[in-house]
Amino acid sequence: MKIQSKSGVPVYTDYEENTVVDPDNRVLAWKASKDRFPPGQFGPEIEKAFPEGLPRIGSRHSEDALSWNLFRSLQLAGKLSLVGDFAAPGEDFEAVYFWGRDAHQGSEQIDPEIQELLNEMEPWGKNGTQQQTETDVMLGGKRHIIMIESKLGEAGKTIKAWCRSSQGMRPEYRAFLERVEEERSEPLFSPSFDYEKDGNRFYQLFRNYLLGAALSWKWKADFSLLAIVNSLNSNLGGRSHQDEFQSFGSLLVRSSNALLTTWQQIWERLRSESGLHNLQMWLLNHPLLQLEGR
């Protein structure tokens, strides 16, 4: 059943109806159980019927639903190169991790090696005591891994894409950064990088880039950061996502492994591919991407 939130967003009461592939995967079930709408988003009858709250992934505006439907469909169809080639042309990507969990394994448990690094990078979150970084998607190949940070948002709006919601940076990130740079025997960020100011401004990009660098060292692979945005909106202050992302890239020693693309560009790559009909129809009718007629 599809209903509307008080703000007019279409939401399925059963999140599997918003899922075009592998709807009973335990990774997806874990996400649905974990992230729910808070009270006050729906009328009294719906909130009475669903006292624990509806899963956010049931929303047609859900970034997580978009990520799952796209990357799990591509994985099962053997077509991950349609996105992977943006960052690592020719790499044979097989593994896909959603929020640190291997989709093929179908376990609610985060990959233990990813968890080990998160416990060092964000020690306050050990044993689930507080939220740790959950990379939206990670593609794993034999020679390359791609950390993917996804953003969506409504057309014509300005969105807070990558900055932290509050000021200040935890000192643990700086200590972890120094350890990773020492291991790799090379700096990740240029001398112009201001830990407090730039770390806060590019908070989500910074954390995923740092985690990617640590994972690439552990797994003996190269790494890239790929950010995906909606081409129909812009960053805070009306600044384009491209300009804001280039500002982040200018702070990296190796900016070539930080890339930006859009959902619309990905659509152009997969719109005519065989074996992806359900995904193509779901994307074509997505209310925030406006792909009809493209």
N, C-alpha and C positions, 0 to 999 in steps of 0.2 A: 504494500500500500504506500502511495506517495502522498505526502501532506505538505503543508507550507509552514515555515516558521513565522513568528510574528513579524519578521522583517521581509517576508515574502520569498524566502529561499526554499526551493523544492528539496524535500528530504524523504528518503525511503525509511519506513519504520523497520524494515528488514534490510540491512546493509547489503546483503547478497544480491538484492535486486539492482544495486548500483555497481555490480561487479560483473564484468564480461568474461572473466577467465579464472579458473581455479578458485571458486568462491568459498570452498570449505577448507582451504589451506589454514593450518593452525597459526601461521604467522599473521595472516589477516584477521583471524579470530582474536588473537592477542591484542592487536591494534584496536579493533572494534571495542573490546572490553575495557581497554585502558583509557581511551580518549572519548569522552562523552560530553554532550551538551549540558551546561549547567542549568539549574532551575530557572524558569522565567522565559525560556525561548519559545515555548509553545503554549497553546491554550490549556485550560484546566483538565479537560477530558483526556488529552494526550499525556499530560504529565501524571495523571492518576493511573493511566494504563501502563505507563513506562516509568515507574518510580526511580529506577536507577539511571534514567536519562538515556536518550537515543544516541547511538554511536555517531560520532562526527563523520565517519567515513561513509555514512549513508547519504550525506549531503551532495547534491549535484555541484556544489561549489568547493568540494573537498580537494585540496592538493594531494592528499594521500591516496584518495581513490583514483585520481588521474595518474599518479605515479605507478600505482599497482597495475591498473588496467593496461597502461602503455608497456611498461618494462616486463611484466610477467607474460603478456601476450607475445612480445618480441622474443623473449627467452624460449618459450615453448615452441615457437615457430622457427627457431634457429636464425633469427634476423636481428640480433642485437647490434650488428655492425651498422644498421641504419642510424643509430645514435652514437655508437662507439667510434665510428670513423670521424666524428667531429674532433675528437681528441687524440685518437691513436689509430690512424688508418692501417688496415691490414691485420690488426690484432684479433685473435679468435677469443672473444669473450664468451664464457660459459656460465660462470657463477653470477648470481644477482643477490645482493643483500639488501633487504628492506629494513631500515631502522636497526641495522647491525645483525639481522637474522637471515640465514641462508634459506631462500625460498624453496629450493629443492629438498632440503632436509625437513622443512615443515615443522620446525620446533619453535616453541615460545621462547626458548632460551637464546640469548645473544651469543654470537660466536665467542668462544672463550678467549681467543687472542685479541679480539677487539675489546672485550671487557677488561682484559688485563691492562691494555694501554689507557682505556678510559679511567680506570681506577688510579692510575698514576697522574693522568692529565687533570682529572676532576675528582680528587680523593674524597671530597665531601659526599659523593654519590655512591660510595661503596655499599654493597648489599642492598641496593635499592632505597637507601635512606633519602636521597634527593634526586631530582632529575639530572641525567647526564646527556651529553650530546647524542642525538639520534640522527645520523646522516640519512637523508631521505632515501637515497638509493646509492649503492656502490656496485660497479661492474668489475668483476675479477677475471683477468686473463693470466696466461703464463708469464708474460713479460710486462704487463701494465695493469694498473688499477685506476679506476675513475671514480672520484667522489662527486656525487651529483646533489646539488642544492636546488630545489624546485620552489618556484613562486608562481602564483596565479593572479588572483585579484580581478576586479571588475573593469570592464572597458571604460576608458575615459577618467578613471580615478588615479589618484596618487597613492602609492602604497609604501609602507615601511618595509622595505625588502630585506635588508641585511644588518641593520644597526640594532644595538641592544636597546631594550625598552627603558632601561635605567642607566644612569651614569656610573662609571667606575669599572675597573677590571680586577679580577682576582689575581693575587700574586702567583698562585700555583701555575697559571698558564705561562707566565714568564719563566718560571723555573723549568717547566717541561720543555718549552721552546729552547732554552739554553742547552738542555740535555740532548735534544734531538739534533741541534746544530753541531754539538760536539761529536756525536756519534757519526754524523754524515761528513764531518770535517769541512763543512761549508755553511755559510749563513743562508737562511731562507728569505729574510727581509733585508731591504737596503738600509743604509745608515739614516735615511730620511724617515724611516718608519717610527712613529711615535706610539709606544705601546699603549698608553692610556687613551689618547685621542683616536688614533687610527684603529686600535683594537676594538674600541667601543663602536666606532662608525661602521666597521666592516665585521662585526662580531661573528655572524654566522659563517661568512667566508673564511675569516681567520681561523676559527676552530676546525672547520673541515679541511682547510689546507694543512694545518698543523697535524691533525690526525692522519691525513693522507701521507704526509712525509714520514711519520712514525711507522705506519703500516708498510710503506714501501721499503723501508729499511729492514723491518722484521721479515717481510715476505720476499726480499731480494727481487723487487720489481720496480719499474718506474711508476710515476703517478701523475695524474692530472686532476684539476678541479674544473668541473663543468657546471655552470649556473644556467638554469632554464627559466625564462620569464615569459609573461604574456606581452606580446608586442603592442597590445591595445591600451596599455596603461603606462604610467611613468613612476619614477622614484619621488621621494619627498622633495617638495619645492618645485615640482615640475621638471626636475632634472631627468634626462633619459636614463634608462637602465644601462645603456651602452656607455654613456659618459661616466656614470658612477662606477661601473665595473672597471673601466679603464683606469680610473683613479686608484682602485685597489691594485690592479696589475702593475702600476707604476711603482708600487712599494715593494715589489718582489724582486729578488735577485734574478730569478728565471721566470719571466712573465709569460713565456711561450707555453707553459703548462697550466695556464689559467684561461679558460675560454667561456664565452657566453653565447647562447643560442636562444631561440624562442620556440614555443610550442607550435607556432605557425610554420616555422622552418622545418621542424620535425615532420609535421603533417605533409609538407610537400614531398618529403622523402618516402613516406609510407602510403600515401593516398592511393597509389596504383599497384601496390604490392599484393600478390595473391596470398591466400591463406590467412588474411587478417580482417575478414569481413565484419565480424562482431565488433572489433576494436574500431574500425573505420566508421561504422554507423554510430557508435557511441560518441566518438570524437566529433563527427559531423553535426551531431545534435547537442553538443556541449554549449550551455547557455553563456559561458564567459569567453569562449574562443572565437565565436562567429566565423566558422570555417565555411559555411554555406556560400557557394558561388566563388570560392577562391580557386 
